[in-house]
Amino acid sequence: CDVKSLTARDHVGIQDFVLLDETTEAAFLSNLKKRFCKDLIYTYIGTLLVSVNPYKELDIYNKKQMDLYMGVNFFELPPHIYALADNAYHTMLTEFNNHFILISGESGAGKTEASKKILQYYAVSCPSTTLLNTVRDKMLMSNPVLEAFGNAKTLKNDNSSRFGKYMDIQFDSQVRISSQIQSVPEMHFKELLQKRKTES
Ligand SMILES: Nc1ncnc2c1ncn2[C@@H]1O[C@H](COP(=O)(O)OP(=O)(O)OP(=O)(O)O)[C@@H](O)[C@H]1O
């Protein structure tokens, strides 16, 4: 799947809601539906990304796709979680400051999966060394461990996270992943965010 075919594929509805003529909920949903029917689960609202859970494996999360989005201008290619991750990484490099990716949605919306895609993207796209690969592997492998203890089957989601997650990825001066994730129960969430705010 090359850049040309990818761009051509995404002329379904409008790929950025900012360009939607009619600003009604019906028009919003109709655009989402039109795109979803063609397996286009991502749509931008400016720099926000709206994602609809496809509940099936789509061939859009692989090394080829990651390579496509690496270092490419945010709006140059069709909306994708990799574009969002790449944009945060490159903005961090140019602005020399911290960045948050906030993922929200109802239970079963696909938040956990989205966070895994972002971690996988960084694991593949960030420069690394053998030593740092250990950190990267730990980062990726920590998810199943956390899920084993903190997830449960609910009516809405067979693999529902029953705890809030705060992931902190730190980069060294050569912008390689140098340290890994922190994850906390939901009740400590606000406290932790407040602490981080005061620190920065
Ligand atoms: N991008 C995706 N592609 C394919 N399947 C997906 C995707 N996102 C989510 N799913 C499917 O939907 C299920 C629920 O997603 P996920 O656990 O990420 O939801 P969640 O928003 O984290 O829910 P909760 O708040 O209950 O933890 C996943 O187990 C997976 O089967």
The ligand as an SDF file (V2000), in Angstrom:
LIG
                    3D

 31 33  0  0  0  0  0  0  0  0999 V2000
   -8.2740   -0.4060   16.4260 N   0  0  0  0  0  0  0  0  0  0  0  0
   -8.8530   -1.5690   16.6940 C   0  0  0  0  0  0  0  0  0  0  0  0
   -8.8250   -2.5660   15.7730 N   0  0  0  0  0  0  0  0  0  0  0  0
   -9.4210   -3.7540   16.0130 C   0  0  0  0  0  0  0  0  0  0  0  0
  -10.0860   -4.0530   17.1500 N   0  0  0  0  0  0  0  0  0  0  0  0
  -10.1470   -3.1020   18.1050 C   0  0  0  0  0  0  0  0  0  0  0  0
   -9.5390   -1.8050   17.9400 C   0  0  0  0  0  0  0  0  0  0  0  0
   -9.7690   -1.0740   19.0320 N   0  0  0  0  0  0  0  0  0  0  0  0
  -10.4660   -1.8800   19.8520 C   0  0  0  0  0  0  0  0  0  0  0  0
  -10.7000   -3.0780   19.3130 N   0  0  0  0  0  0  0  0  0  0  0  0
  -11.4500   -4.2280   19.9100 C   0  0  0  0  0  0  0  0  0  0  0  0
  -12.3300   -3.7090   20.8910 O   0  0  0  0  0  0  0  0  0  0  0  0
  -12.0370   -4.2860   22.1670 C   0  0  0  0  0  0  0  0  0  0  0  0
  -12.2160   -3.2280   23.2320 C   0  0  0  0  0  0  0  0  0  0  0  0
  -11.2260   -2.2240   23.0790 O   0  0  0  0  0  0  0  0  0  0  0  0
  -10.4290   -1.5940   24.3270 P   0  0  0  0  0  0  0  0  0  0  0  0
  -10.1990   -2.6300   25.3650 O   0  0  0  0  0  0  0  0  0  0  0  0
   -9.2740   -0.8700   23.7700 O   0  0  0  0  0  0  0  0  0  0  0  0
  -11.5270   -0.5550   24.8590 O   0  0  0  0  0  0  0  0  0  0  0  0
  -11.3750    0.4940   26.0440 P   0  0  0  0  0  0  0  0  0  0  0  0
  -11.8790    1.8050   25.5020 O   0  0  0  0  0  0  0  0  0  0  0  0
   -9.9940    0.4830   26.5810 O   0  0  0  0  0  0  0  0  0  0  0  0
  -12.4210   -0.0710   27.0880 O   0  0  0  0  0  0  0  0  0  0  0  0
  -12.4360    0.0030   28.7280 P   0  0  0  0  0  0  0  0  0  0  0  0
  -12.6570    1.4370   29.0680 O   0  0  0  0  0  0  0  0  0  0  0  0
  -13.6010   -0.8690   29.0770 O   0  0  0  0  0  0  0  0  0  0  0  0
  -11.1470   -0.5370   29.2020 O   0  0  0  0  0  0  0  0  0  0  0  0
  -10.6120   -4.8240   22.0650 C   0  0  0  0  0  0  0  0  0  0  0  0
  -10.4100   -5.9250   22.9200 O   0  0  0  0  0  0  0  0  0  0  0  0
  -10.5230   -5.2140   20.6050 C   0  0  0  0  0  0  0  0  0  0  0  0
  -11.0890   -6.5050   20.4090 O   0  0  0  0  0  0  0  0  0  0  0  0
  1  2  1  0
  2  3  1  0
  2  7  2  0
  3  4  2  0
  4  5  1  0
  5  6  2  0
  6  7  1  0
  6 10  1  0
  7  8  1  0
  8  9  2  0
  9 10  1  0
 10 11  1  0
 11 12  1  0
 11 30  1  0
 12 13  1  0
 13 14  1  0
 13 28  1  0
 14 15  1  0
 15 16  1  0
 16 17  2  0
 16 18  1  0
 16 19  1  0
 19 20  1  0
 20 21  2  0
 20 22  1  0
 20 23  1  0
 23 24  1  0
 24 25  2  0
 24 26  1  0
 24 27  1  0
 28 29  1  0
 28 30  1  0
 30 31  1  0
M  END
$$$$
